[in-house]
Amino acid sequence: MAYSIRTRNVVTPRPTLQAGQRPSITAVSNSVGAVATANSGQWTGPRNTFAYAWYRAGATVSNATSASFSFQSAGTHSVVVNVTNVYGSRAVGSLGVTIL
């Protein structure tokens, strides 16, 4: 007598950035003192949570961990969005924005 075992591949729904998407920065102006907001992009996965880290010239800006950010100095700024759910996490950075 032959037995067969049926299996199925289960794909864990880790956060996945939808095609053509990436985090971006929206700012009122490109000058010091302007307030910016991080747009996290379109992600799939259940119950995603978002964390933000802002950078200036490639270095982390201390205590800048919310979606909103006020530019305190000139230079190239970017944001990294870390998306987490019960299955894992992914981090993706934005393109840089130059502040004068």
MARLUMVEX-362768 format. One record per residue: residue in one letter; residue number from 1; x, y, z of N, C-alpha, C in turn. Coordinates in pm, whole numbers. Layout:
BEGIN
REC|a|NUM|X|Y|Z|X|Y|Z|X|Y|Z;
...
//
This chain:
BEGIN
REC|m|1|84|-116|0|0|0|0|90|124|0;
REC|a|2|63|216|-88|143|338|-99|71|454|-31;
REC|y|3|149|533|38|96|651|104|158|774|41;
REC|s|4|83|878|40|140|1004|-8|110|1113|95;
REC|i|5|203|1201|107|186|1312|199|176|1438|115;
REC|r|6|70|1513|139|52|1636|64|106|1751|148;
REC|t|7|189|1827|85|241|1946|152|211|2067|65;
REC|r|8|212|2178|127|197|2300|48|295|2403|100;
REC|n|9|345|2479|10|439|2584|47|362|2699|109;
REC|v|10|407|2738|224|344|2851|291|441|2968|284;
REC|v|11|395|3075|227|477|3194|216|444|3284|334;
REC|t|12|544|3316|412|518|3406|525|503|3548|473;
REC|p|13|401|3615|517|372|3750|467|457|3858|532;
REC|r|14|590|3848|515|678|3955|562|640|4084|491;
REC|p|15|671|4195|549|642|4321|480|713|4326|345;
REC|t|16|640|4362|242|695|4371|108|653|4503|47;
REC|l|17|750|4576|-4|722|4703|-69|667|4674|-208;
REC|q|18|555|4735|-242|495|4711|-373|585|4765|-483;
REC|a|19|578|4700|-598|663|4734|-712|652|4882|-747;
REC|g|20|766|4943|-774|769|5083|-814|756|5181|-699;
REC|q|21|751|5131|-577|735|5215|-460|867|5225|-385;
REC|r|22|885|5332|-313|994|5346|-216|958|5463|-126;
REC|p|23|1011|5465|-6|984|5579|81|1028|5710|15;
REC|s|24|961|5818|49|997|5949|-5|979|6055|103;
REC|i|25|1032|6172|74|1024|6285|167|945|6397|101;
REC|t|26|845|6447|174|769|6562|129|804|6678|221;
REC|a|27|851|6787|165|889|6904|246|823|7029|190;
REC|v|28|792|7121|279|732|7248|240|830|7328|155;
REC|s|29|956|7327|193|1061|7394|116|1191|7320|140;
REC|n|30|1295|7359|68|1425|7293|85|1522|7382|162;
REC|s|31|1471|7446|266|1557|7534|345|1558|7490|492;
REC|v|32|1660|7534|565|1671|7504|707|1547|7557|779;
REC|g|33|1493|7477|869|1372|7514|942|1246|7455|882;
REC|a|34|1252|7409|758|1134|7349|695|1100|7217|761;
REC|v|35|972|7185|762|925|7058|819|900|6961|705;
REC|a|36|949|6840|724|933|6734|623|851|6620|681;
REC|t|37|789|6545|593|714|6426|632|762|6308|548;
REC|a|38|783|6195|613|822|6073|542|697|6002|492;
REC|n|39|697|5968|365|593|5885|306|651|5745|302;
REC|s|40|592|5651|373|649|5517|386|638|5430|262;
REC|g|41|556|5467|165|535|5383|47|422|5284|72;
REC|q|42|391|5202|-25|282|5104|-15|340|4967|17;
REC|w|43|303|4911|132|354|4784|179|243|4681|191;
REC|t|44|278|4555|168|185|4445|192|229|4372|319;
REC|g|45|142|4292|374|171|4217|496|71|4254|605;
REC|p|46|46|4162|696|-54|4189|800|1|4272|915;
REC|r|47|-77|4366|961|-48|4447|1081|93|4504|1083;
REC|n|48|129|4571|975|261|4633|967|271|4752|1062;
REC|t|49|388|4767|1123|418|4886|1201|539|4953|1138;
REC|f|50|548|5084|1154|652|5161|1086|739|5235|1187;
REC|a|51|870|5234|1161|965|5311|1241|1050|5391|1143;
REC|y|52|1093|5508|1186|1166|5600|1098|1300|5637|1158;
REC|a|53|1399|5652|1072|1532|5701|1113|1576|5802|1007;
REC|w|54|1600|5924|1050|1642|6031|961|1794|6041|959;
REC|y|55|1848|6074|841|1993|6083|821|2028|6217|757;
REC|r|56|2144|6269|793|2202|6388|728|2343|6351|688;
REC|a|57|2373|6365|560|2505|6332|505|2547|6190|543;
REC|g|58|2452|6097|545|2481|5957|573|2492|5920|720;
REC|a|59|2480|6017|810|2490|5991|954|2352|6004|1018;
REC|t|60|2323|5920|1114|2195|5924|1183|2178|6056|1257;
REC|v|61|2059|6115|1245|2026|6236|1320|1970|6190|1455;
REC|s|62|2032|6232|1561|1994|6192|1697|1849|6228|1727;
REC|n|63|1775|6134|1784|1636|6152|1828|1539|6187|1715;
REC|a|64|1571|6157|1593|1482|6183|1479|1420|6050|1436;
REC|t|65|1312|6011|1504|1254|5879|1481|1104|5881|1453;
REC|s|66|1051|5995|1415|909|6000|1380|894|6029|1231;
REC|a|67|773|6023|1182|749|6048|1040|772|6194|1002;
REC|s|68|761|6284|1099|785|6426|1074|924|6465|1121;
REC|f|69|982|6562|1051|1119|6602|1082|1139|6747|1043;
REC|s|70|1209|6823|1126|1241|6962|1095|1390|6971|1061;
REC|f|71|1420|7020|943|1560|7031|900|1631|7136|983;
REC|q|72|1733|7097|1057|1805|7189|1145|1934|7240|1084;
REC|s|73|1978|7179|975|2102|7223|911|2100|7187|764;
REC|a|74|2186|7255|688|2196|7229|545|2263|7095|521;
REC|g|75|2242|7039|404|2303|6912|367|2202|6821|301;
REC|t|76|2245|6702|268|2157|6604|206|2095|6517|314;
REC|h|77|1963|6513|318|1888|6438|418|1813|6322|350;
REC|s|78|1796|6214|424|1717|6100|378|1650|6036|499;
REC|v|79|1559|5945|472|1490|5873|580|1490|5724|545;
REC|v|80|1507|5642|646|1494|5497|631|1369|5454|705;
REC|v|81|1283|5381|635|1160|5331|694|1180|5182|723;
REC|n|82|1161|5144|849|1170|5004|889|1028|4955|916;
REC|v|83|985|4855|839|850|4803|849|857|4664|912;
REC|t|84|777|4643|1015|782|4518|1090|642|4460|1108;
REC|n|85|632|4328|1098|511|4256|1140|557|4128|1209;
REC|v|86|465|4042|1246|502|3922|1322|590|3825|1243;
REC|y|87|601|3843|1112|678|3752|1028|818|3803|994;
REC|g|88|847|3927|1029|980|3981|999|977|4130|979;
REC|s|89|1087|4181|925|1095|4325|901|1180|4352|778;
REC|r|90|1160|4470|724|1237|4517|610|1263|4666|628;
REC|a|91|1377|4710|583|1411|4853|589|1446|4901|450;
REC|v|92|1391|5016|412|1417|5074|281|1436|5224|299;
REC|g|93|1537|5279|232|1567|5421|241|1510|5502|126;
REC|s|94|1493|5629|152|1447|5723|49|1566|5776|-29;
REC|l|95|1537|5846|-135|1640|5922|-204|1671|6045|-120;
REC|g|96|1787|6101|-136|1826|6218|-58|1758|6345|-105;
REC|v|97|1738|6437|-10|1684|6569|-39|1787|6670|10;
REC|t|98|1825|6762|-78|1927|6862|-40|1859|6983|20;
REC|i|99|1906|7018|140|1854|7134|212|1960|7243|207;
REC|l|100|1920|7361|169|2014|7473|154|2027|7554|280;
//
